[in-house]
């Protein structure tokens, strides 16, 4: 009996040849299957082998080795040793012993991998040229990058928040930006919001607010498009100037062509009149 054979796996699985129909495949299996005439009531041992557990040697490592290994997984104090057993070991110390022995890997530590992920996300957030801010349901800032601080904080506010250990964390968003109603609307409706050319004083901003957790967390990416819009207006102004000059040139050319056509017409008319007069005199003679 093949216990691992299952429908969709070894039987009619995705890698099975599709050149034959299912009926032909099934009939081939039946045709090539060998049945025993008699099935014994008691199973027969094919191989008699005794498996003895391999001895596990417990190695004791020095405090320096353990401390160094703990630092590799961002555990610098006893408070960091959660002993959550998520790595498969009963405690962080047992996990570290296995780590030193080469029987475990740092990626088995869930809290360590979470810290790595948070650091990567924070680094990406910090280096983004656009302003990024995350706001909770209390309309308080959870996270904000440097670009957001430089974009919306005055010098006085920047000094105040720079002296705080948590920076902008916990600050009311309505005290920082004048468009806090957009965050409120996104939290209430759960819908993303995009505002183009949002005017604040003499600047223009593109604001994209998106939901992270329904009614709990929203994030925003804000870009200062003042310079690009000014560049566009300058380009448009230059284009209008060029168009105006071209129209003037065309009008001037048309005017010159018109004058030239008038002079040509007068000359041709005088020639034609002279020719008619000569023809009449010749007829009289």
C-alpha positions in Angstrom: 0.0 0.0 0.0 1.3 3.4 -0.9 0.3 5.7 1.9 1.7 8.8 0.4 -0.3 8.5 -2.8 -3.0 11.2 -2.8 -5.2 12.8 -5.3 -3.5 15.9 -6.7 -0.1 14.7 -5.5 1.3 11.5 -6.9 -2.0 10.7 -8.5 -3.0 13.2 -11.2 -0.7 15.8 -9.6 0.5 19.0 -11.3 3.7 17.4 -12.7 1.9 14.5 -14.3 2.0 14.2 -18.1 -1.1 15.6 -19.7 -0.6 13.7 -22.9 -2.9 10.9 -21.7 -6.4 11.3 -20.5 -7.3 10.5 -16.9 -9.1 7.3 -17.9 -6.1 5.9 -19.7 -3.8 6.8 -16.8 -6.1 5.1 -14.4 -6.5 2.0 -16.6 -2.6 1.8 -16.9 -2.3 1.8 -13.1 -4.9 -1.0 -12.8 -3.2 -3.0 -15.6 0.2 -2.8 -14.0 -0.8 -3.3 -10.4 0.2 -6.6 -8.9 -2.1 -8.1 -6.3 -1.3 -10.8 -3.8 -3.4 -13.9 -3.8 -3.5 -14.0 -0.1 -2.9 -11.2 2.4 -1.3 -12.4 5.7 -3.1 -11.6 8.9 0.1 -10.7 10.7 2.6 -8.3 9.3 6.1 -9.7 8.5 9.1 -7.8 9.7 11.3 -6.9 6.8 14.3 -5.5 8.6 15.1 -5.9 12.2 17.1 -3.0 13.5 17.4 -1.2 16.8 17.9 2.5 16.8 19.8 3.7 19.8 19.6 7.5 20.6 22.9 9.2 19.9 24.5 10.6 23.1 24.1 14.3 23.5 27.1 15.9 25.0 26.2 19.0 27.0 29.0 21.6 26.7 29.3 24.3 29.3 30.5 27.6 27.8 32.0 30.6 29.7 30.1 33.7 30.7 32.1 35.7 28.1 31.1 33.3 25.3 27.4 33.4 26.3 27.4 37.2 26.7 29.0 37.6 23.3 26.4 35.2 21.7 23.6 37.0 23.4 24.7 40.3 21.9 24.6 38.8 18.4 20.8 38.4 18.8 20.4 41.9 20.4 20.1 40.7 24.0 22.1 43.1 26.1 20.4 42.6 29.5 18.3 40.2 31.4 15.1 42.1 30.4 15.9 41.3 26.8 15.9 37.5 27.5 12.2 36.8 27.0 12.5 33.0 27.2 9.5 32.7 24.9 10.5 29.3 23.5 9.8 30.5 20.0 13.2 29.3 18.9 12.4 25.7 20.0 14.5 25.9 23.2 13.3 26.3 26.7 15.2 29.5 27.4 17.4 32.1 25.7 20.5 30.6 27.4 19.8 27.2 26.0 19.3 28.7 22.6 22.6 30.5 22.9 24.4 27.3 23.9 23.1 25.7 20.7 24.0 28.8 18.8 27.6 28.6 20.0 27.7 24.8 19.2 26.5 25.5 15.7 23.2 23.6 16.2 21.1 26.8 15.9 20.9 29.9 13.8 20.2 33.5 14.9 17.2 33.7 12.6 15.4 31.2 14.9 15.0 34.0 17.5 11.7 35.6 16.7 12.3 38.8 18.8 15.7 39.3 17.1 14.2 39.0 13.6 11.5 41.4 14.6 14.1 44.0 15.8 16.0 43.5 12.5 12.8 44.1 10.5 11.9 47.2 12.6 15.4 48.6 12.1 15.3 48.1 8.4 11.9 49.7 8.1 13.1 52.6 10.3 16.2 53.1 8.2 14.1 53.1 5.0 11.7 55.5 6.6 14.4 57.8 7.8 16.2 58.0 4.4 13.1 58.7 2.3 13.2 62.1 0.7 9.4 62.5 1.1 7.9 63.2 4.4 6.3 60.2 6.1 4.2 60.1 9.2 2.1 57.4 10.9 -0.9 58.5 13.0 -3.0 56.4 15.4 -6.7 56.6 16.3 -6.0 59.3 19.0 -4.7 61.5 16.3 -1.2 61.2 17.7 2.0 60.6 15.8 3.4 57.1 16.1 6.3 57.5 13.8 7.7 60.3 11.6 10.9 60.6 9.5 13.4 63.5 9.4 11.9 64.9 6.2 8.6 65.3 7.9 10.2 67.2 10.8 12.2 69.5 8.5 9.1 70.1 6.3 6.6 71.0 8.9 8.4 72.0 12.2 9.4 75.6 12.9 12.8 76.2 14.4 11.2 76.6 17.9 9.1 73.4 17.6 12.1 71.5 16.2 14.2 72.4 19.2 11.4 71.4 21.6 10.9 68.0 20.0 14.6 67.4 19.4 15.1 67.5 23.2 12.6 64.8 23.7 13.8 61.2 23.8 10.9 60.0 21.7 11.0 62.9 19.3 7.6 63.4 17.7 6.1 60.2 19.0 2.9 61.0 21.0 2.6 64.5 19.6 -0.8 65.7 18.4 -0.9 65.8 14.6 -3.2 68.8 14.5 -0.5 70.8 16.2 2.0 70.0 13.5 0.1 70.2 10.2 -3.0 72.2 9.1 -4.5 69.2 7.3 -5.2 67.0 10.2 -8.8 66.6 9.1 -7.6 64.4 6.2 -6.1 61.9 8.8 -9.4 62.0 10.7 -11.4 61.3 7.6 -9.1 58.3 6.6 -9.4 56.9 10.1 -13.2 57.2 10.1 -13.9 55.9 6.6 -11.0 53.5 6.1 -10.5 54.9 2.6 -7.3 56.2 1.1 -7.1 59.9 0.4 -5.0 61.7 -2.2 -4.8 65.5 -2.4 -2.8 67.1 -5.1 -1.4 70.7 -4.9 -2.6 71.2 -1.3 -1.7 74.8 -0.6 0.0 75.8 2.7 1.2 79.4 2.8 3.3 79.8 -0.4 4.0 76.1 -0.9 2.2 73.2 -2.7 2.1 69.6 -1.4 1.0 66.3 -2.7 -0.5 64.3 0.1 -1.3 60.5 0.0 -2.9 59.1 3.1 -3.4 55.3 3.3 -4.8 52.9 5.9 -2.5 50.6 7.8 -5.0 49.2 10.3 -8.7 49.9 9.9 -9.8 52.8 12.3 -6.5 52.4 14.2 -3.5 53.4 12.1 -3.0 55.5 9.0 0.1 56.6 7.2 0.9 59.5 4.9 3.5 60.3 2.3 3.8 64.0 1.6 5.9 65.6 -1.1 6.7 69.3 -1.6 5.9 70.0 -5.3 6.3 73.7 -5.1 9.5 73.8 -7.1 8.3 71.4 -9.8 5.1 73.3 -10.2 7.0 76.6 -10.5 9.3 75.0 -13.1 6.2 73.9 -15.0 4.7 77.4 -14.8 7.9 78.8 -16.1 8.0 76.3 -18.9 4.4 77.1 -19.7 5.1 80.9 -19.6 8.1 80.4 -22.0 6.0 78.3 -24.3 3.3 81.1 -24.3 6.0 83.6 -25.1 7.3 81.5 -28.0 3.8 81.0 -29.3 3.2 84.8 -29.1 6.4 85.5 -31.0 5.6 82.9 -33.6 2.1 84.4 -34.1 3.6 87.9 -34.5 6.2 86.6 -37.0 3.5 84.8 -39.0 1.3 88.0 -39.0 4.3 90.1 -40.1 5.1 87.6 -42.9 1.4 87.6 -44.0 1.4 91.4 -44.0 4.6 91.5 -46.1 3.1 88.9 -48.5 -0.1 90.9 -48.7 1.8 94.1 -49.6 3.9 92.2 -52.1 0.8 90.7 -53.7 -0.8 94.2 -54.0 2.4 95.6 -55.7 2.5 92.6 -58.0 -1.2 93.0 -58.9 -0.7 96.7 -59.6 2.3 96.0 -61.8 0.4 93.3 -63.7 -2.6 95.5 -64.2 -0.5 98.3 -65.6 1.2 95.9 -68.0 -2.2 94.5 -69.1 -3.6 97.9 -69.6 -0.6 99.0 -71.7 -0.9 95.9 -73.8 -4.6 96.5 -74.4 -4.0 100.1 -75.5 -1.3 99.0 -78.0 -3.6 96.3 -79.4 -6.4 98.9 -80.0 -4.1 101.4 -81.8 -2.8 98.6 -84.1 -6.3 97.6 -85.0 -7.2 101.3 -85.9 -4.1 101.6 -88.2 
